[in-house]
């Protein structure tokens, strides 16, 4: 899981961008990929997938999932 912050979010259209804390990359995010309501400034955990238009944030959550031991 990666950690970042929602740097831009258009609630009317349901999409925005997350800035990855590790490398500064901006990833596209859609509200349907999150388990919480996204808003600018929100710290989130996510996974990234590479698509035809660049990287996309998926499995976005407000807390880091517990690892299964």
Protein Blocks (a to p, Z undefined) as FASTA:
>chain_A
ZZdddfbdcfknopacdddfklopacdddfklpcbdcdehiacdddddddfkbccdehia
fbdcdddZZ
